[in-house]
Amino acid sequence: MNEPINHLRIDGQRYAYIDLYKLLTPAQLHRLPYSLRTLLENIARCAPASLPAVLARATGEGPDCEVPFQPNRLMFHDTTCLPALADFAGMRDVVAELGGDPTAVNPAIPAVLTIDHSVIVEHYAEAGAVEANLDIDFRRNSERYRFIKWAQASLDNFKVIPPGTGIIHQMNMESIAQVVWESPAADGGVLLHPDCMVATDSHTPMINAIGVLGWGVGGLEGQAAMLGEPVPIPFPQVVGIRVSNALRPGVTATDLALTVTELLRRRNMVGKFVEFAGPGLASLSWAARGTVANMAPEYGATVVFFPFDDETLSYLELSARPVALLAKVSAYMAAQSLWRQEGEPEPQFDELIELDLAQVEPSVAGPHQPHQRQSLAAAGASFHQHVQGEAGQLFFEPSFEAPLTHGAVVMSAITSCTNTANPAQMIQAGLLARNARARGVGRRPWVKTSLSPGSRVVADYLEAAGLLKDFAALGFDLAGFGCMTCIGNSGSLEAHVEAFAEQGLRGVVVLSGNRNFEGRVNPKVPAGYLASPALCVAYAIAGSIDIDLSSQPLALDTQGRPVYLHELMPSDADVSAQVSDVVRPALFQQRSELLWQGTHHWQALEADGSVQFAWHPDSTYLRRPQYLADVQALPATRLSVCDARVLAVLGDNVTTDHISPAGTIPAQSLAGAWLRERGEAEADFNQYSTRRSNHEVMVRGAFTNPRLNNLLDPTQAPRPGVWAWNADHTDYQPLYLAAQSYVGTPTVLFAGINYGAGSSRDWAAKVLSLLGIKAVVARSIERIHRSNLIGMGVLPLVFNEGETVQDLALDGSERLTFLGLDNLQVGENPITLQIDRADGGLTQCSLVLRLDSLQELGYLVHGGVLPFVIRKTVQRTRQGALDD
């Protein structure tokens, strides 16, 4: 193979780059999807030993293979980064204790933390809510934030976007992403290459909207990547979506995103790349592409890629990227055939789906899953079909001037990264609020409303358009700049509604986010509907999901006349004119210059750096990780799970949010009791998401979601959360307490389909390890959670097609042994589960353990990614000391 280096001269400077035309013929290259072209460049540059196998697979001349992807940068948000930093501090301790150099535990690639998941909607529908919520945020989380400042001072290659600035994905698009990155070249010059990244949030594919290859990884994978380890994946199949025509007037990017989610959820998309193509692509704005790409994890895809094109370049100009960068991007993307041009031949895909944009209709999704798309006319019926409740039950509060029934919209939130990055949709919502204000209609008094944009730029252009006043008139005052409601930081309901919810009111939250799992937004609200920002405003006016927005009036105006949605909805032309008028590069430029500065709260915090962190034994936020307590210099000699016990059997669609909650810590919970015993006031228990650097809280909160139930013993009445028999079968207890009796005895968890979808994935794996669970056996396991289980040394096993845990007729008395763990290799490994029953019977069941790389095999052998990295670091730094 020829040396693949070529050179470009840009603005008088010479740059090197890996030339794809030196790896493939033009015909071969042009047949490849753009996402694979970018992936191929990454392997050629970072893992040349793997290039022949990857090239052969890419051209259809070789078998499936491993792709050791090497990101050039990493992003975190605080609920994953705080635990990662605690792990870093813990690893430094262990490396030092094992005789290695603790300073070697340091980011090998640039890592950026965006603090966006801690602020809660406690003040709302009032002027000054942003500052008030930030005051509470810093009062509760100052210890965590000082720890972050310690990390800033103690680690190289680590930067922080402070609280109150924006959401990780929007910051990535607006400021951090470069499209073309620079690295040192072998000859001492500069090497240009595609900007390739990973982040510890499943919605990272939003960045695919501007031609950047990146996807979400678990916190454990992210830590390994930060330490220079590759992020290996199997060579991906690429599903093409060929779009034609254009969206009809009034149809939004949200409607398209929900349509694509519904469409692809019907297919097996796990581990696959999705790439958009076709003549309709030019009609989709950068913002619409971001809205669609953001939803990738809701149908299991790794990537939802939009090739770089003229629209992408326009966005880089709009967002005020430096002129020098624009020149590099233009020259490099054209030279590499990474710039999609209208009229050129389309790539060839493993599967092609045709999508007529003109057929997309206004939609919402709910009541429990992002793929449950409903037309506006069908939303009410979907609530009655899927959410149980006593029909006709009334809850009356005189100040509401109306009784509440099941289906009342008790929260409406314009929030999260999915839609608040979209100027057209935000301005559409603002103009709808303006039109409603003009008609004299507002939100219903039982609806908690909030506006939490993804970045300060959004507030800037809404202010420039005069729309913040219109939003505020309907209760959508700015509440903060963070994930907030979508992640579960929704705060409490209106006071009377809280009481009604405790009495059985089955309310609804409408949000412009990306997830609506039962109880995710608020544990007292069982149903959630995803909707565009404009529809969030409309439902706040209507006050109920049991309405057909397309034909029924939302309310009566001051003259007693019915007010319909189509009367309030602005035209596309009005929205476009307003966007053109107020969304300007100067706004992006000003905010980029302030990106790292933070508010006065952040600037007032101080922390000194040090090689090792000084853990405080009384801290209720920061504890040295328990899962690093017994790391030895060498791993176990063999991988085995023998004489294990069944701890619990769960049903289908158990998400990581169910396993490890992110929301409010209940006062009467085991976690709440632990905090109370240490002097914490109930008002300051905070969220589980903010306590993720404290394993004592997190392990007590595991599997406590009231939707979950242990199916192992049907004679036991269902109780909120998972309960289980203790080891000697004398007491039926909450899972955490029951698990303590099995110390020294491995346990196994069984589940159904789609185990592990959702957020909070690293802790959903960590708590299993802390509970002593050595294996999960399920019908299917979600992609990122599967890798996180491996990252914690937990075996992710799946049944053969058509087989379930019910076939095993377990009662909890069995002894389980897994045969075949001594001969693992990359690919699908057949594992035999041997079941020794109490009556002396012996049965067997065939399972599959999939390993995508030698890296994953190494993690399992070492008991997880953190012990793997610790031992590798100790060996390397000890050897380096000997060499010196």
C-alpha positions, 0 to 999 in steps of 0.5 A: 500500500502506498504511503497515504500522506498528501499535502494541502496549502491553505492561506500560505501554510502547508498541511499534511493529511491522510489522503483517502484517494491513496487508499481506495480508487475514486469509484470505491471511495464514492460508493462508501457512505460519508460516515464510513469515509470518516471512520476509515480515515480515523483507522488509517491515521490512528490504527494503521495495523487494523487498516487492511482488515477495515479496508477489506470489509469496507470494499466488500472483500473481507469479513466483519472486523473490529474497528478501534475508533480513536476520538480526538476529543471527549465531552462530559456532562456533570452527572457522568463527569463527577463520577468519572473525576472521582474514579480518576482520583480513586485510580490515582490513589490505587496506582500510587498504592501499587507502586506506580506514578499517579500523575500518569492517570491524566487525560490523553486527549482534550476533555470538556465538561459541560455542567448542565444536569444539576440545576432544578426548576424550583423557581418558574413563571417569575422574573429572576427565576434563572438567578434564583435557581442558580443560587440554589444550585450552587448552595447545594452543589458547591462541594461538587463544583469545588471538586471540579475546580480541583480537577481543573487545577490538577489535570491536563487537557481538561476544561469546564463550561460552567453552570448556567451556560448551556447544554452539552450538545448545544455547546458542542455544536455552537462552539466546541466542534471544529469539523476539521481538527489539527494534530501534530504531523510526523514531520513536525508540521500540522496534520488535518483530519476530521473532528471525531469525538465521543461524549458520555451522553447518548444524544451525542449524535446531535453533532452528526448534523454538521458532519462530525462523526461522534456518538455516545458512550458510557461513562466508563468507556469515556474514562478509558477514551480519556486515558488514550484507550480506543473505543472499539466497535464492530464494523457498522452496517449503514442504513441510508434514509433517502429523503425526497420533497420537503416538509409541508408548511406548519410541519416541524423538525420535531415532527420529522424526528418523531416520525424517524424514531417511530420508523426505525424503532420497528427495525433492529438498529442496534450498532448501526449507522444511519446516514441521510441522503437524497434530493430532499436533504437540501431542504433540511436546515442545520437545526432540523438535522440536529433535532433528528440526529439527537434522537438516535438512541431512541431507536438504537442507532450509534450514529445519525449522520448528515454529510457536510454540505453547503448548509453545514458551511453556512452554519459554521459561518452563522456560529462565527467560527474563525475565518482561518478555520472555515478556510481549512474546512473548505479545502480539506472536506473538498480534497477528501470527498467528504463534502456532499454536492448536489447532483453527485452519485449517492453512496451505496448503503447496506439498507435503504429507506425511502422517506417522503418529507411531504408525508410527515404530519404534526405529531407528539410522542407518548405516553411512555416512549419516544417512538410512540408517535401520535397524530394530534388527533390521536394523543388523547386516545393514546393516553386512555389506552396506555395509562390506567386510571379511574375514568371520570375521577375529579379533583377540584380546587376552587382557584382553578375554576375547573375540575381536574381529571386524569390526563390534565397537563400538569407540566409543560416545559420547553427544555433540553437539547432536542429542540431548543437548539432550533431557532425556527422552532423556538421563534415559532413557539414565541410567536404563538405565545405572542398571538395567544397573548393578543387574544387574551388567553394564557396557561391554565393555573394547574400547569407548571410552565418553564423555559430552559433553553440549551444556550444563552444565544437562544435567550439572546435572539428571543430577547432581540425579537421581543419574544421573552415577554410573550413567553413570560406572559404565558408562564414560560419565563426563563428558568435556567440553561440546563437539561432540567425538566428532561433529565428529571430536574423538573421540581415539584408540581403546583402545590394543589396538584402535588396533593391531587397526584398523591390522591391518584391524579394521573397527570401528563407532562408535555416537554420538548425533550427527547425522553418521556419514560414513565416517571422520568420527568417527575415520579408523580406524573406517570405520562409524558408527551414529547412535542415541539416548543410551540405545542408545549405552549398550546398544551399549556393553554389547553391544560389537558392531553385529552384534546384534538389540537388540530380541530378543537379549541384550546380555550375561549378568548376575552370575548368568549370566542373559541381559540384554535391552534391554527389561528395562533400558529405563525406562518413559516414565512413569519418565522423565517423572517424573524429568524433572519432578522435576529439570529446573527453571528455576533450573538454566537461570537459574544457567547463563545468569548464568554464560554469558559467564564461562568457566572459570579457564583462560579468565579467565587469558588476556589480549589487548589490542585494536587496529585491526589485528592484529599477525601473527606470522610464525612462528605455526603457527595464525594466518596472514594469509589468502593469498586476500587477498594480491592484492586490487586496488582494482577487480575484473577487467573480465570474468569468464572461464575459458579454456584451463583444465586438468582437475585431478581427477575425483571420484565421487559423495557427496564431502562437504566433510569429505572435501575439507577434513578436521576431524579429527587431522592425521596425522604423515606427512601434508604438513600434518604435515610442514609443522608438524614443519619449524616445530618442532611436536611431533607430540603437538601437531599438533592437529586440522585444525579448530583450524588453520583460521586457517592456510592453509598447513596447510589447503591441504595437508590438502585432498582427503587423505581415503583414501576419495577417488580421482582417476578421471581416469586409471584406469591409475594404482593408487588411492592414499590421497587424491587424486593427480594428474598435474603440469602437464607430465605427468611426475609423479603427485603428491598433489593439493596438490603437483600443483596447484603446477605449474599456477600461472597456469593455471586448473584444473577439478574434476569430480564426481558427485552430492551434491558438497559435503554435510557440514560444514567448508564454508567451507574446502572452498571456500577450499582450491579457490581456493588450489589454483587451481581456478576451476570445479567441474562436478558432477551436483549441488552441496549448497546451502551449499557452492554459495554458498560456492564463489561466495563464493570466486569459484569457479564451481559448474556442474552437468550437465544431467539424465542427463549425467555427466563420464564422457560427456566421456571426459576424459584430462587433456590437454584445454583447457577454455573456458567460454562464456557467462560474460559474460551472467550474470543471476539464475536458471539460466544456460546455460553451454557447456563447450568442450573442445579435445582434444590430437588437434585435436578440438573438442566442447561440453557444456551446463552450468548455472550457477545464481545465486540473487541479484544479490548472488551475481553481484556476488561472482563478478564481484569474485572472491569475497565478501571482495574484494566487501566490501573494495572496498565498504568502501574506496569507502564510507569514502573517500567518507565522508572526502571528504564530511567 
